[in-house]
């Protein structure tokens, strides 16, 4: 299924880097850890890092019911949600062709505050499984008071664009021929480090496998 | 020197995580690689990943003169520039206290298109040294045509906030006592991988030291 091409989701700069398949959008969203949620607040733009999870073509965000950006969702504001993964630095023979390898997804939607208890529960599960796979079954699930303190917002993925830059430097032929500088990519790697147990765990508590064996999959 | 506390730069949620020293702002900005630039475009918010560099209390962004978001800077629009580093996932005994360790900087400013040739040159150097330290001296510097194709935007760092979450899980005492789940942090590590030389380099070209010896410093 193809991504929409509305006015604001049409990539104009570097159009050859646009991906048009919905599977590419899902892949970028699934690979990221946090998104950047942008909306207009009191007449000026605000961009905040936010946890999320994806369920089909819905993105769920959550936070405290006290958070202004999430409370604002009651009024179905326009939001832009962007997820970016930096994959490497592209060194070119010319500074002009230096670049960054990355994958990014930009979603335009009206935010919708989720109030149906079943959908809230499903959204929290999806967000948990995105941030901390395995925790939904392992940890204590939210009680009524905690649910009341949690705001969940849904963002529709219908209007979105995806951009991917990969591969080496694209220098001008004269610079390639002159061969006075190096060109190539320095990849940026991500990995999970050694788990750091909380000091207030009972002595001898083992790190559970969903934490110990987690692998970076982005 | 302290950070401003204007209405929109005052952290309300998790105020204990706010950092108020300007040095903390500089540290987060210097540690990040790309920022998320938010602004209102045709009545809806837009958030785009963008390269940047810092010179004192000015952030410089650059891009193609064809990029709408940078062209818009001619009209000094309000922007929000956010830099986020995810440092780890916090596993708690309760799902409610699951969290993310992170450092983030949120800057509010009007964008200013840089037109003075000396400032453009300085800005490009600052951006290059941020993304690819050592490249300014190693690679071919921009010529007149390339400069004409590059838009540089300045963002003032006066109005900004910084938030840092670090350390383990903060569970409720009952959950700590029950000890039915693990708690702790799974750190997210970043590192530079092995350089991948461009296939069109002359055979035997060595990887220069500014690439080969680059260490992740974020």
HADDOCK unambig.tbl for C-alpha pairs under 7 A between the chains (distance, minus, plus):
assign (segid A and resid 13 and name CA) (segid B and resid 67 and name CA) 6.28 0.50 0.50
assign (segid A and resid 38 and name CA) (segid B and resid 38 and name CA) 6.35 0.50 0.50
assign (segid A and resid 38 and name CA) (segid B and resid 45 and name CA) 6.16 0.50 0.50
assign (segid A and resid 38 and name CA) (segid B and resid 46 and name CA) 6.84 0.50 0.50
assign (segid A and resid 38 and name CA) (segid B and resid 47 and name CA) 6.10 0.50 0.50
assign (segid A and resid 39 and name CA) (segid B and resid 45 and name CA) 5.51 0.50 0.50
assign (segid A and resid 40 and name CA) (segid B and resid 45 and name CA) 6.55 0.50 0.50
assign (segid A and resid 44 and name CA) (segid B and resid 78 and name CA) 6.19 0.50 0.50
assign (segid A and resid 45 and name CA) (segid B and resid 38 and name CA) 6.17 0.50 0.50
assign (segid A and resid 45 and name CA) (segid B and resid 39 and name CA) 5.52 0.50 0.50
assign (segid A and resid 45 and name CA) (segid B and resid 40 and name CA) 6.56 0.50 0.50
assign (segid A and resid 45 and name CA) (segid B and resid 78 and name CA) 6.86 0.50 0.50
assign (segid A and resid 45 and name CA) (segid B and resid 79 and name CA) 5.97 0.50 0.50
assign (segid A and resid 45 and name CA) (segid B and resid 80 and name CA) 5.67 0.50 0.50
assign (segid A and resid 46 and name CA) (segid B and resid 38 and name CA) 6.85 0.50 0.50
assign (segid A and resid 46 and name CA) (segid B and resid 80 and name CA) 5.60 0.50 0.50
assign (segid A and resid 47 and name CA) (segid B and resid 38 and name CA) 6.11 0.50 0.50
assign (segid A and resid 47 and name CA) (segid B and resid 80 and name CA) 6.12 0.50 0.50
assign (segid A and resid 47 and name CA) (segid B and resid 82 and name CA) 6.20 0.50 0.50
assign (segid A and resid 48 and name CA) (segid B and resid 82 and name CA) 6.97 0.50 0.50
assign (segid A and resid 49 and name CA) (segid B and resid 84 and name CA) 6.81 0.50 0.50
assign (segid A and resid 67 and name CA) (segid B and resid 13 and name CA) 6.25 0.50 0.50
assign (segid A and resid 78 and name CA) (segid B and resid 44 and name CA) 6.18 0.50 0.50
assign (segid A and resid 78 and name CA) (segid B and resid 45 and name CA) 6.83 0.50 0.50
assign (segid A and resid 79 and name CA) (segid B and resid 45 and name CA) 5.96 0.50 0.50
assign (segid A and resid 80 and name CA) (segid B and resid 45 and name CA) 5.66 0.50 0.50
assign (segid A and resid 80 and name CA) (segid B and resid 46 and name CA) 5.57 0.50 0.50
assign (segid A and resid 80 and name CA) (segid B and resid 47 and name CA) 6.12 0.50 0.50
assign (segid A and resid 82 and name CA) (segid B and resid 47 and name CA) 6.20 0.50 0.50
assign (segid A and resid 82 and name CA) (segid B and resid 48 and name CA) 6.97 0.50 0.50
assign (segid A and resid 84 and name CA) (segid B and resid 49 and name CA) 6.82 0.50 0.50
assign (segid A and resid 93 and name CA) (segid B and resid 139 and name CA) 5.15 0.50 0.50
assign (segid A and resid 93 and name CA) (segid B and resid 140 and name CA) 6.11 0.50 0.50
assign (segid A and resid 94 and name CA) (segid B and resid 139 and name CA) 5.16 0.50 0.50
assign (segid A and resid 94 and name CA) (segid B and resid 140 and name CA) 4.40 0.50 0.50
assign (segid A and resid 94 and name CA) (segid B and resid 141 and name CA) 6.24 0.50 0.50
assign (segid A and resid 95 and name CA) (segid B and resid 139 and name CA) 5.84 0.50 0.50
assign (segid A and resid 95 and name CA) (segid B and resid 140 and name CA) 5.93 0.50 0.50
assign (segid A and resid 95 and name CA) (segid B and resid 141 and name CA) 5.64 0.50 0.50
assign (segid A and resid 95 and name CA) (segid B and resid 142 and name CA) 6.35 0.50 0.50
assign (segid A and resid 96 and name CA) (segid B and resid 142 and name CA) 5.99 0.50 0.50
assign (segid A and resid 96 and name CA) (segid B and resid 146 and name CA) 6.65 0.50 0.50
assign (segid A and resid 138 and name CA) (segid B and resid 181 and name CA) 6.36 0.50 0.50
assign (segid A and resid 139 and name CA) (segid B and resid 93 and name CA) 5.15 0.50 0.50
assign (segid A and resid 139 and name CA) (segid B and resid 94 and name CA) 5.17 0.50 0.50
assign (segid A and resid 139 and name CA) (segid B and resid 95 and name CA) 5.84 0.50 0.50
assign (segid A and resid 139 and name CA) (segid B and resid 181 and name CA) 5.53 0.50 0.50
assign (segid A and resid 140 and name CA) (segid B and resid 93 and name CA) 6.09 0.50 0.50
assign (segid A and resid 140 and name CA) (segid B and resid 94 and name CA) 4.38 0.50 0.50
assign (segid A and resid 140 and name CA) (segid B and resid 95 and name CA) 5.90 0.50 0.50
assign (segid A and resid 141 and name CA) (segid B and resid 94 and name CA) 6.23 0.50 0.50
assign (segid A and resid 141 and name CA) (segid B and resid 95 and name CA) 5.60 0.50 0.50
assign (segid A and resid 142 and name CA) (segid B and resid 95 and name CA) 6.31 0.50 0.50
assign (segid A and resid 142 and name CA) (segid B and resid 96 and name CA) 5.97 0.50 0.50
assign (segid A and resid 146 and name CA) (segid B and resid 96 and name CA) 6.65 0.50 0.50
assign (segid A and resid 168 and name CA) (segid B and resid 198 and name CA) 5.60 0.50 0.50
assign (segid A and resid 169 and name CA) (segid B and resid 198 and name CA) 6.73 0.50 0.50
assign (segid A and resid 181 and name CA) (segid B and resid 138 and name CA) 6.34 0.50 0.50
assign (segid A and resid 181 and name CA) (segid B and resid 139 and name CA) 5.51 0.50 0.50
assign (segid A and resid 182 and name CA) (segid B and resid 207 and name CA) 6.69 0.50 0.50
assign (segid A and resid 182 and name CA) (segid B and resid 208 and name CA) 6.98 0.50 0.50
assign (segid A and resid 183 and name CA) (segid B and resid 197 and name CA) 6.10 0.50 0.50
assign (segid A and resid 183 and name CA) (segid B and resid 198 and name CA) 5.45 0.50 0.50
assign (segid A and resid 184 and name CA) (segid B and resid 195 and name CA) 6.93 0.50 0.50
assign (segid A and resid 184 and name CA) (segid B and resid 196 and name CA) 5.43 0.50 0.50
assign (segid A and resid 184 and name CA) (segid B and resid 197 and name CA) 4.20 0.50 0.50
assign (segid A and resid 184 and name CA) (segid B and resid 198 and name CA) 4.42 0.50 0.50
assign (segid A and resid 185 and name CA) (segid B and resid 195 and name CA) 5.71 0.50 0.50
assign (segid A and resid 185 and name CA) (segid B and resid 196 and name CA) 5.05 0.50 0.50
assign (segid A and resid 185 and name CA) (segid B and resid 197 and name CA) 6.45 0.50 0.50
assign (segid A and resid 186 and name CA) (segid B and resid 192 and name CA) 6.46 0.50 0.50
assign (segid A and resid 186 and name CA) (segid B and resid 193 and name CA) 6.33 0.50 0.50
assign (segid A and resid 186 and name CA) (segid B and resid 194 and name CA) 6.61 0.50 0.50
assign (segid A and resid 186 and name CA) (segid B and resid 195 and name CA) 4.57 0.50 0.50
assign (segid A and resid 186 and name CA) (segid B and resid 196 and name CA) 6.34 0.50 0.50
assign (segid A and resid 187 and name CA) (segid B and resid 192 and name CA) 5.71 0.50 0.50
assign (segid A and resid 187 and name CA) (segid B and resid 193 and name CA) 5.01 0.50 0.50
assign (segid A and resid 187 and name CA) (segid B and resid 194 and name CA) 6.86 0.50 0.50
assign (segid A and resid 187 and name CA) (segid B and resid 195 and name CA) 6.67 0.50 0.50
assign (segid A and resid 188 and name CA) (segid B and resid 190 and name CA) 6.92 0.50 0.50
assign (segid A and resid 188 and name CA) (segid B and resid 191 and name CA) 5.93 0.50 0.50
assign (segid A and resid 188 and name CA) (segid B and resid 192 and name CA) 4.74 0.50 0.50
assign (segid A and resid 188 and name CA) (segid B and resid 193 and name CA) 5.94 0.50 0.50
assign (segid A and resid 189 and name CA) (segid B and resid 190 and name CA) 5.57 0.50 0.50
assign (segid A and resid 189 and name CA) (segid B and resid 191 and name CA) 5.18 0.50 0.50
assign (segid A and resid 189 and name CA) (segid B and resid 192 and name CA) 5.79 0.50 0.50
assign (segid A and resid 189 and name CA) (segid B and resid 193 and name CA) 5.98 0.50 0.50
assign (segid A and resid 190 and name CA) (segid B and resid 188 and name CA) 6.91 0.50 0.50
assign (segid A and resid 190 and name CA) (segid B and resid 189 and name CA) 5.57 0.50 0.50
assign (segid A and resid 190 and name CA) (segid B and resid 190 and name CA) 4.64 0.50 0.50
assign (segid A and resid 190 and name CA) (segid B and resid 191 and name CA) 6.58 0.50 0.50
assign (segid A and resid 191 and name CA) (segid B and resid 188 and name CA) 5.93 0.50 0.50
assign (segid A and resid 191 and name CA) (segid B and resid 189 and name CA) 5.18 0.50 0.50
assign (segid A and resid 191 and name CA) (segid B and resid 190 and name CA) 6.58 0.50 0.50
assign (segid A and resid 192 and name CA) (segid B and resid 186 and name CA) 6.45 0.50 0.50
assign (segid A and resid 192 and name CA) (segid B and resid 187 and name CA) 5.71 0.50 0.50
assign (segid A and resid 192 and name CA) (segid B and resid 188 and name CA) 4.75 0.50 0.50
assign (segid A and resid 192 and name CA) (segid B and resid 189 and name CA) 5.80 0.50 0.50
assign (segid A and resid 193 and name CA) (segid B and resid 186 and name CA) 6.33 0.50 0.50
assign (segid A and resid 193 and name CA) (segid B and resid 187 and name CA) 5.01 0.50 0.50
assign (segid A and resid 193 and name CA) (segid B and resid 188 and name CA) 5.95 0.50 0.50
assign (segid A and resid 193 and name CA) (segid B and resid 189 and name CA) 5.98 0.50 0.50
assign (segid A and resid 194 and name CA) (segid B and resid 186 and name CA) 6.60 0.50 0.50
assign (segid A and resid 194 and name CA) (segid B and resid 187 and name CA) 6.85 0.50 0.50
assign (segid A and resid 195 and name CA) (segid B and resid 184 and name CA) 6.95 0.50 0.50
assign (segid A and resid 195 and name CA) (segid B and resid 185 and name CA) 5.73 0.50 0.50
assign (segid A and resid 195 and name CA) (segid B and resid 186 and name CA) 4.58 0.50 0.50
assign (segid A and resid 195 and name CA) (segid B and resid 187 and name CA) 6.66 0.50 0.50
assign (segid A and resid 196 and name CA) (segid B and resid 184 and name CA) 5.44 0.50 0.50
assign (segid A and resid 196 and name CA) (segid B and resid 185 and name CA) 5.05 0.50 0.50
assign (segid A and resid 196 and name CA) (segid B and resid 186 and name CA) 6.34 0.50 0.50
assign (segid A and resid 197 and name CA) (segid B and resid 183 and name CA) 6.10 0.50 0.50
assign (segid A and resid 197 and name CA) (segid B and resid 184 and name CA) 4.20 0.50 0.50
assign (segid A and resid 197 and name CA) (segid B and resid 185 and name CA) 6.46 0.50 0.50
assign (segid A and resid 198 and name CA) (segid B and resid 168 and name CA) 5.61 0.50 0.50
assign (segid A and resid 198 and name CA) (segid B and resid 169 and name CA) 6.73 0.50 0.50
assign (segid A and resid 198 and name CA) (segid B and resid 183 and name CA) 5.46 0.50 0.50
assign (segid A and resid 198 and name CA) (segid B and resid 184 and name CA) 4.43 0.50 0.50
assign (segid A and resid 207 and name CA) (segid B and resid 182 and name CA) 6.70 0.50 0.50
assign (segid A and resid 208 and name CA) (segid B and resid 182 and name CA) 6.98 0.50 0.50
